Amino acid sequence: MGAEGQAALRERPGADLLLLEEFDVQEARLGLMGDLGKTAHAAYALELCDRLCPPRHAEPAVFDWLREFLLRLEAGRASAERLRVFELGLLARLGLGPALDRCSVCGRTDLGEENTRWLPEQGGVACGSCARRGDLLTATTRQALARLSRMGLADAEIASLDRETNARCRRAILGLIRTHIAGPLRSLDFIEKMGGDT
């Protein structure tokens, strides 16, 4: 899982998928294999990239982000904080990052300690004047999401979320992800079934 190398691909008439003719492994992430948590997080990151990136479209920024995530995961431990930073960074690199420091409807930026509404279909938070529907997003959760969205993967090593804040951030991010993909995320279902740290 997470092997990096050179692939030889061939077009097939009338098919969306390319045929993999050869793959020369240059670097393998062997450190992910012996740890179920690391393997599950890597599978989730790979599935997210696969499902969110358009087919046959090069995404070098996404590739670099994924590669760094896998390298740090291999060297460290599986953590919820790193997953949150990865998810938000991936969305940002695809132009899908949420509005967290301003109202996505009116553009107001003085949200301060105000609770907001989470409107993933509109790309972020909405102030109380603009939205009466959508999940309530506390100021604490919004500020945690904003902080995580500004972090690099190296910063995630020192980030700390309590269990409740992580669960709220996770729910909000997944709500946004699900506006851009159809069907379940199988790797996420696996992590949840094994009771892992997500």
C-alpha atoms as an extended CHARMM CRD file, in Angstrom:
* protein
*
       198  EXT
         1         1  MET       CA              0.0000000000        0.0000000000        0.0000000000  PROA      1               0.0000000000
         2         2  GLY       CA              1.2500000000        3.4690000000       -0.8510000000  PROA      2               0.0000000000
         3         3  ALA       CA              3.9530000000        2.2570000000       -3.2330000000  PROA      3               0.0000000000
         4         4  GLU       CA              5.4660000000        4.9330000000       -5.4510000000  PROA      4               0.0000000000
         5         5  GLY       CA              6.9410000000        4.3300000000       -8.8710000000  PROA      5               0.0000000000
         6         6  GLN       CA              6.6670000000        4.6420000000      -12.6530000000  PROA      6               0.0000000000
         7         7  ALA       CA              3.5790000000        3.2930000000      -14.4020000000  PROA      7               0.0000000000
         8         8  ALA       CA              3.1200000000        2.3930000000      -18.0510000000  PROA      8               0.0000000000
         9         9  LEU       CA             -0.5190000000        2.9510000000      -19.0530000000  PROA      9               0.0000000000
        10        10  ARG       CA             -2.3940000000        2.2910000000      -22.2730000000  PROA      10              0.0000000000
        11        11  GLU       CA             -5.6410000000        3.7570000000      -23.5540000000  PROA      11              0.0000000000
        12        12  ARG       CA             -8.4470000000        1.3560000000      -24.3440000000  PROA      12              0.0000000000
        13        13  PRO       CA            -10.9490000000        2.3970000000      -27.0030000000  PROA      13              0.0000000000
        14        14  GLY       CA            -14.2820000000        3.3770000000      -25.4600000000  PROA      14              0.0000000000
        15        15  ALA       CA            -13.0890000000        2.8230000000      -21.8660000000  PROA      15              0.0000000000
        16        16  ASP       CA            -12.7740000000        5.4320000000      -19.1290000000  PROA      16              0.0000000000
        17        17  LEU       CA            -10.0220000000        3.5720000000      -17.2980000000  PROA      17              0.0000000000
        18        18  LEU       CA             -6.5150000000        3.1620000000      -18.6300000000  PROA      18              0.0000000000
        19        19  LEU       CA             -4.9160000000       -0.2770000000      -18.7200000000  PROA      19              0.0000000000
        20        20  LEU       CA             -1.9320000000       -0.6840000000      -16.3850000000  PROA      20              0.0000000000
        21        21  GLU       CA              0.7100000000       -2.5260000000      -18.3910000000  PROA      21              0.0000000000
        22        22  GLU       CA              3.6660000000       -2.1790000000      -16.0530000000  PROA      22              0.0000000000
        23        23  PHE       CA              4.5130000000       -0.6630000000      -12.6660000000  PROA      23              0.0000000000
        24        24  ASP       CA              8.0950000000       -0.2030000000      -11.5210000000  PROA      24              0.0000000000
        25        25  VAL       CA              8.1370000000        0.2600000000       -7.7270000000  PROA      25              0.0000000000
        26        26  GLN       CA             10.6820000000        2.8670000000       -6.6820000000  PROA      26              0.0000000000
        27        27  GLU       CA              9.6300000000        3.3400000000       -3.0820000000  PROA      27              0.0000000000
        28        28  ALA       CA              7.3320000000        1.2110000000       -0.9240000000  PROA      28              0.0000000000
        29        29  ARG       CA              5.7340000000        2.3010000000        2.3410000000  PROA      29              0.0000000000
        30        30  LEU       CA              6.6020000000       -0.8880000000        4.2200000000  PROA      30              0.0000000000
        31        31  GLY       CA              6.2500000000        0.8560000000        7.5830000000  PROA      31              0.0000000000
        32        32  LEU       CA              2.5030000000        1.0490000000        7.0480000000  PROA      32              0.0000000000
        33        33  MET       CA              2.0040000000       -2.6840000000        6.6770000000  PROA      33              0.0000000000
        34        34  GLY       CA              2.4840000000       -3.9270000000       10.2400000000  PROA      34              0.0000000000
        35        35  ASP       CA              0.1270000000       -1.4540000000       11.9270000000  PROA      35              0.0000000000
        36        36  LEU       CA             -3.6190000000       -1.7630000000       11.3520000000  PROA      36              0.0000000000
        37        37  GLY       CA             -4.3040000000        1.8650000000       12.3410000000  PROA      37              0.0000000000
        38        38  LYS       CA             -1.6720000000        3.2230000000        9.9490000000  PROA      38              0.0000000000
        39        39  THR       CA             -2.9040000000        0.9520000000        7.1590000000  PROA      39              0.0000000000
        40        40  ALA       CA             -6.4990000000        2.1000000000        7.6880000000  PROA      40              0.0000000000
        41        41  HSD       CA             -5.5370000000        5.8060000000        7.6780000000  PROA      41              0.0000000000
        42        42  ALA       CA             -3.4370000000        5.3240000000        4.5330000000  PROA      42              0.0000000000
        43        43  ALA       CA             -6.3170000000        3.5270000000        2.8030000000  PROA      43              0.0000000000
        44        44  TYR       CA             -8.6780000000        6.3640000000        3.7410000000  PROA      44              0.0000000000
        45        45  ALA       CA             -6.2900000000        9.0320000000        2.3950000000  PROA      45              0.0000000000
        46        46  LEU       CA             -5.8220000000        7.1080000000       -0.8570000000  PROA      46              0.0000000000
        47        47  GLU       CA             -9.5760000000        6.5810000000       -1.2550000000  PROA      47              0.0000000000
        48        48  LEU       CA            -10.2880000000       10.2720000000       -0.6430000000  PROA      48              0.0000000000
        49        49  CYS       CA             -7.7960000000       11.2840000000       -3.3320000000  PROA      49              0.0000000000
        50        50  ASP       CA             -9.2270000000        8.7240000000       -5.7330000000  PROA      50              0.0000000000
        51        51  ARG       CA            -12.8270000000        9.8180000000       -5.1580000000  PROA      51              0.0000000000
        52        52  LEU       CA            -12.2720000000       13.5950000000       -5.0670000000  PROA      52              0.0000000000
        53        53  CYS       CA             -9.7850000000       13.9970000000       -7.9260000000  PROA      53              0.0000000000
        54        54  PRO       CA            -11.1850000000       14.0760000000      -11.4490000000  PROA      54              0.0000000000
        55        55  PRO       CA            -10.0640000000       11.1910000000      -13.6690000000  PROA      55              0.0000000000
        56        56  ARG       CA             -7.2200000000       11.7290000000      -16.1360000000  PROA      56              0.0000000000
        57        57  HSD       CA             -6.3370000000       15.0640000000      -14.6050000000  PROA      57              0.0000000000
        58        58  ALA       CA             -2.8780000000       15.5930000000      -13.1090000000  PROA      58              0.0000000000
        59        59  GLU       CA             -2.9760000000       16.9690000000       -9.5630000000  PROA      59              0.0000000000
        60        60  PRO       CA              0.6750000000       17.5100000000       -8.5450000000  PROA      60              0.0000000000
        61        61  ALA       CA             -0.2290000000       19.4610000000       -5.3800000000  PROA      61              0.0000000000
        62        62  VAL       CA             -2.5190000000       16.6370000000       -4.2690000000  PROA      62              0.0000000000
        63        63  PHE       CA              0.1590000000       14.0280000000       -5.0490000000  PROA      63              0.0000000000
        64        64  ASP       CA              2.7400000000       15.9270000000       -2.9740000000  PROA      64              0.0000000000
        65        65  TRP       CA              0.2500000000       16.3370000000       -0.0790000000  PROA      65              0.0000000000
        66        66  LEU       CA             -0.6300000000       12.6370000000       -0.1270000000  PROA      66              0.0000000000
        67        67  ARG       CA              3.0160000000       11.6220000000       -0.3570000000  PROA      67              0.0000000000
        68        68  GLU       CA              3.9250000000       13.7690000000        2.6690000000  PROA      68              0.0000000000
        69        69  PHE       CA              0.9550000000       12.3760000000        4.6070000000  PROA      69              0.0000000000
        70        70  LEU       CA              2.0390000000        8.7750000000        3.9140000000  PROA      70              0.0000000000
        71        71  LEU       CA              5.6770000000        9.5010000000        4.8140000000  PROA      71              0.0000000000
        72        72  ARG       CA              4.6850000000       11.1230000000        8.1240000000  PROA      72              0.0000000000
        73        73  LEU       CA              2.2030000000        8.3470000000        8.8510000000  PROA      73              0.0000000000
        74        74  GLU       CA              4.8650000000        5.7370000000        8.1820000000  PROA      74              0.0000000000
        75        75  ALA       CA              7.3340000000        7.4770000000       10.5170000000  PROA      75              0.0000000000
        76        76  GLY       CA              4.8570000000        8.3320000000       13.2740000000  PROA      76              0.0000000000
        77        77  ARG       CA              1.5160000000        7.0950000000       14.5270000000  PROA      77              0.0000000000
        78        78  ALA       CA             -2.0370000000        7.2020000000       13.2270000000  PROA      78              0.0000000000
        79        79  SER       CA             -3.7790000000       10.2320000000       14.7260000000  PROA      79              0.0000000000
        80        80  ALA       CA             -7.1220000000       11.9460000000       14.3230000000  PROA      80              0.0000000000
        81        81  GLU       CA             -5.4330000000       15.3570000000       14.1850000000  PROA      81              0.0000000000
        82        82  ARG       CA             -3.2870000000       14.3650000000       11.2010000000  PROA      82              0.0000000000
        83        83  LEU       CA             -6.3830000000       13.0610000000        9.4000000000  PROA      83              0.0000000000
        84        84  ARG       CA             -8.2380000000       16.3550000000        9.9780000000  PROA      84              0.0000000000
        85        85  VAL       CA             -5.2720000000       18.3730000000        8.6560000000  PROA      85              0.0000000000
        86        86  PHE       CA             -4.9610000000       16.0300000000        5.6740000000  PROA      86              0.0000000000
        87        87  GLU       CA             -8.6870000000       16.2410000000        4.8320000000  PROA      87              0.0000000000
        88        88  LEU       CA             -8.7810000000       20.0390000000        5.0290000000  PROA      88              0.0000000000
        89        89  GLY       CA             -5.5120000000       20.3910000000        3.0870000000  PROA      89              0.0000000000
        90        90  LEU       CA             -6.7650000000       18.0430000000        0.3770000000  PROA      90              0.0000000000
        91        91  LEU       CA            -10.0190000000       19.9850000000        0.0140000000  PROA      91              0.0000000000
        92        92  ALA       CA             -8.0720000000       23.2560000000       -0.1910000000  PROA      92              0.0000000000
        93        93  ARG       CA             -5.7530000000       21.8910000000       -2.8900000000  PROA      93              0.0000000000
        94        94  LEU       CA             -8.7890000000       20.9000000000       -4.9490000000  PROA      94              0.0000000000
        95        95  GLY       CA            -10.4290000000       24.3170000000       -4.5240000000  PROA      95              0.0000000000
        96        96  LEU       CA            -13.0670000000       22.8560000000       -2.1920000000  PROA      96              0.0000000000
        97        97  GLY       CA            -11.8070000000       24.2170000000        1.1290000000  PROA      97              0.0000000000
        98        98  PRO       CA            -14.5460000000       25.5200000000        3.4420000000  PROA      98              0.0000000000
        99        99  ALA       CA            -15.1510000000       29.1260000000        4.4590000000  PROA      99              0.0000000000
       100       100  LEU       CA            -14.4650000000       29.0890000000        8.2080000000  PROA      100             0.0000000000
       101       101  ASP       CA            -13.4530000000       32.6550000000        9.0990000000  PROA      101             0.0000000000
       102       102  ARG       CA            -16.3090000000       34.3630000000        7.2720000000  PROA      102             0.0000000000
       103       103  CYS       CA            -19.9670000000       33.7890000000        6.5110000000  PROA      103             0.0000000000
       104       104  SER       CA            -20.2600000000       31.9000000000        3.2220000000  PROA      104             0.0000000000
       105       105  VAL       CA            -23.5000000000       33.7850000000        2.4470000000  PROA      105             0.0000000000
       106       106  CYS       CA            -22.9060000000       37.4640000000        3.3160000000  PROA      106             0.0000000000
       107       107  GLY       CA            -19.1080000000       37.4320000000        3.6910000000  PROA      107             0.0000000000
       108       108  ARG       CA            -19.1570000000       38.8330000000        7.2300000000  PROA      108             0.0000000000
       109       109  THR       CA            -15.7750000000       38.2690000000        8.9290000000  PROA      109             0.0000000000
       110       110  ASP       CA            -16.4860000000       39.3630000000       12.5310000000  PROA      110             0.0000000000
       111       111  LEU       CA            -17.8210000000       35.9880000000       13.7010000000  PROA      111             0.0000000000
       112       112  GLY       CA            -15.7330000000       35.9640000000       16.9040000000  PROA      112             0.0000000000
       113       113  GLU       CA            -17.3190000000       33.7320000000       19.5430000000  PROA      113             0.0000000000
       114       114  GLU       CA            -20.5890000000       33.4550000000       17.6450000000  PROA      114             0.0000000000
       115       115  ASN       CA            -22.0750000000       30.0310000000       16.9870000000  PROA      115             0.0000000000
       116       116  THR       CA            -22.7320000000       29.5080000000       13.2920000000  PROA      116             0.0000000000
       117       117  ARG       CA            -24.5390000000       27.0710000000       11.0180000000  PROA      117             0.0000000000
       118       118  TRP       CA            -22.6670000000       24.5320000000        8.9230000000  PROA      118             0.0000000000
       119       119  LEU       CA            -23.8160000000       24.5590000000        5.3070000000  PROA      119             0.0000000000
       120       120  PRO       CA            -21.5140000000       22.1880000000        3.4150000000  PROA      120             0.0000000000
       121       121  GLU       CA            -23.4920000000       22.5830000000        0.1880000000  PROA      121             0.0000000000
       122       122  GLN       CA            -22.6200000000       26.3020000000        0.3320000000  PROA      122             0.0000000000
       123       123  GLY       CA            -19.0070000000       25.6270000000        1.2270000000  PROA      123             0.0000000000
       124       124  GLY       CA            -18.7590000000       26.5180000000        4.8920000000  PROA      124             0.0000000000
       125       125  VAL       CA            -20.2690000000       28.4060000000        7.7860000000  PROA      125             0.0000000000
       126       126  ALA       CA            -23.1420000000       30.8620000000        7.7500000000  PROA      126             0.0000000000
       127       127  CYS       CA            -23.8480000000       33.4620000000       10.4210000000  PROA      127             0.0000000000
       128       128  GLY       CA            -27.0930000000       33.4840000000       12.4050000000  PROA      128             0.0000000000
       129       129  SER       CA            -28.5140000000       36.3040000000       10.2830000000  PROA      129             0.0000000000
       130       130  CYS       CA            -28.0870000000       34.3200000000        7.0610000000  PROA      130             0.0000000000
       131       131  ALA       CA            -29.0750000000       30.7970000000        8.0850000000  PROA      131             0.0000000000
       132       132  ARG       CA            -31.6710000000       29.1750000000       10.2860000000  PROA      132             0.0000000000
       133       133  ARG       CA            -31.0530000000       25.6870000000        8.9360000000  PROA      133             0.0000000000
       134       134  GLY       CA            -27.9550000000       23.5040000000        8.9090000000  PROA      134             0.0000000000
       135       135  ASP       CA            -26.1120000000       21.8990000000       11.7920000000  PROA      135             0.0000000000
       136       136  LEU       CA            -25.1290000000       24.1860000000       14.6390000000  PROA      136             0.0000000000
       137       137  LEU       CA            -21.3750000000       24.7240000000       14.6410000000  PROA      137             0.0000000000
       138       138  THR       CA            -20.0700000000       26.0880000000       17.9160000000  PROA      138             0.0000000000
       139       139  ALA       CA            -17.4410000000       28.8080000000       17.9190000000  PROA      139             0.0000000000
       140       140  THR       CA            -15.0050000000       26.3090000000       19.5040000000  PROA      140             0.0000000000
       141       141  THR       CA            -15.4780000000       23.8130000000       16.6660000000  PROA      141             0.0000000000
       142       142  ARG       CA            -15.2850000000       26.4900000000       13.9640000000  PROA      142             0.0000000000
       143       143  GLN       CA            -12.0980000000       27.9010000000       15.4840000000  PROA      143             0.0000000000
       144       144  ALA       CA            -10.5790000000       24.4060000000       15.7190000000  PROA      144             0.0000000000
       145       145  LEU       CA            -11.4130000000       23.7610000000       12.0560000000  PROA      145             0.0000000000
       146       146  ALA       CA             -9.9290000000       27.1250000000       11.0570000000  PROA      146             0.0000000000
       147       147  ARG       CA             -6.7560000000       26.3850000000       13.0440000000  PROA      147             0.0000000000
       148       148  LEU       CA             -6.4160000000       22.9120000000       11.4920000000  PROA      148             0.0000000000
       149       149  SER       CA             -6.9950000000       24.2900000000        7.9880000000  PROA      149             0.0000000000
       150       150  ARG       CA             -3.9750000000       26.5950000000        8.3970000000  PROA      150             0.0000000000
       151       151  MET       CA             -1.6670000000       23.8020000000        9.5620000000  PROA      151             0.0000000000
       152       152  GLY       CA              0.8210000000       21.7920000000        7.6030000000  PROA      152             0.0000000000
       153       153  LEU       CA              1.1910000000       18.0760000000        8.2240000000  PROA      153             0.0000000000
       154       154  ALA       CA              4.2760000000       18.7280000000       10.3850000000  PROA      154             0.0000000000
       155       155  ASP       CA              2.1390000000       20.9360000000       12.6500000000  PROA      155             0.0000000000
       156       156  ALA       CA             -0.3680000000       18.1150000000       13.0640000000  PROA      156             0.0000000000
       157       157  GLU       CA              2.2250000000       16.3030000000       15.1810000000  PROA      157             0.0000000000
       158       158  ILE       CA              1.7020000000       18.8420000000       17.9680000000  PROA      158             0.0000000000
       159       159  ALA       CA             -1.9910000000       19.5740000000       17.3980000000  PROA      159             0.0000000000
       160       160  SER       CA             -4.3020000000       18.3400000000       20.1050000000  PROA      160             0.0000000000
       161       161  LEU       CA             -8.0570000000       17.9160000000       19.9000000000  PROA      161             0.0000000000
       162       162  ASP       CA            -10.2120000000       16.6110000000       22.6870000000  PROA      162             0.0000000000
       163       163  ARG       CA            -12.4740000000       13.7170000000       21.7280000000  PROA      163             0.0000000000
       164       164  GLU       CA            -15.6490000000       15.8170000000       21.4610000000  PROA      164             0.0000000000
       165       165  THR       CA            -14.0760000000       18.5940000000       19.3640000000  PROA      165             0.0000000000
       166       166  ASN       CA            -12.5030000000       16.0240000000       17.0600000000  PROA      166             0.0000000000
       167       167  ALA       CA            -15.8760000000       14.2930000000       16.6050000000  PROA      167             0.0000000000
       168       168  ARG       CA            -17.5330000000       17.6120000000       15.7130000000  PROA      168             0.0000000000
       169       169  CYS       CA            -14.7390000000       18.5860000000       13.3120000000  PROA      169             0.0000000000
       170       170  ARG       CA            -14.8770000000       15.1300000000       11.7280000000  PROA      170             0.0000000000
       171       171  ARG       CA            -18.6450000000       15.3250000000       11.2590000000  PROA      171             0.0000000000
       172       172  ALA       CA            -18.4000000000       18.7660000000        9.6340000000  PROA      172             0.0000000000
       173       173  ILE       CA            -15.5560000000       17.7690000000        7.2720000000  PROA      173             0.0000000000
       174       174  LEU       CA            -17.2990000000       14.5460000000        6.2400000000  PROA      174             0.0000000000
       175       175  GLY       CA            -20.4700000000       16.5240000000        5.5480000000  PROA      175             0.0000000000
       176       176  LEU       CA            -18.4690000000       18.6820000000        3.1470000000  PROA      176             0.0000000000
       177       177  ILE       CA            -16.6870000000       15.7120000000        1.5420000000  PROA      177             0.0000000000
       178       178  ARG       CA            -19.9990000000       13.9490000000        0.9630000000  PROA      178             0.0000000000
       179       179  THR       CA            -21.2980000000       16.8940000000       -1.0720000000  PROA      179             0.0000000000
       180       180  HSD       CA            -18.5560000000       16.0770000000       -3.6110000000  PROA      180             0.0000000000
       181       181  ILE       CA            -18.6920000000       12.2790000000       -3.7720000000  PROA      181             0.0000000000
       182       182  ALA       CA            -21.4160000000        9.6920000000       -4.2110000000  PROA      182             0.0000000000
       183       183  GLY       CA            -21.6990000000        6.5250000000       -2.1590000000  PROA      183             0.0000000000
       184       184  PRO       CA            -19.9250000000        5.3670000000        0.9910000000  PROA      184             0.0000000000
       185       185  LEU       CA            -16.2600000000        5.6610000000        1.8080000000  PROA      185             0.0000000000
       186       186  ARG       CA            -15.3540000000        2.0160000000        2.3640000000  PROA      186             0.0000000000
       187       187  SER       CA            -12.0860000000        2.7250000000        4.1650000000  PROA      187             0.0000000000
       188       188  LEU       CA            -13.8710000000        5.0230000000        6.6230000000  PROA      188             0.0000000000
       189       189  ASP       CA            -16.4710000000        2.3320000000        7.3120000000  PROA      189             0.0000000000
       190       190  PHE       CA            -13.5770000000       -0.0480000000        8.0770000000  PROA      190             0.0000000000
       191       191  ILE       CA            -11.9300000000        2.4080000000       10.4920000000  PROA      191             0.0000000000
       192       192  GLU       CA            -15.2340000000        2.8910000000       12.3010000000  PROA      192             0.0000000000
       193       193  LYS       CA            -15.8750000000       -0.8670000000       12.5470000000  PROA      193             0.0000000000
       194       194  MET       CA            -12.4920000000       -1.5150000000       14.0900000000  PROA      194             0.0000000000
       195       195  GLY       CA            -13.0480000000        1.3270000000       16.5760000000  PROA      195             0.0000000000
       196       196  GLY       CA            -10.0330000000        3.2460000000       15.3260000000  PROA      196             0.0000000000
       197       197  ASP       CA             -9.0300000000        6.8370000000       15.9570000000  PROA      197             0.0000000000
       198       198  THR       CA            -10.7230000000        8.9530000000       13.2940000000  PROA      198             0.0000000000
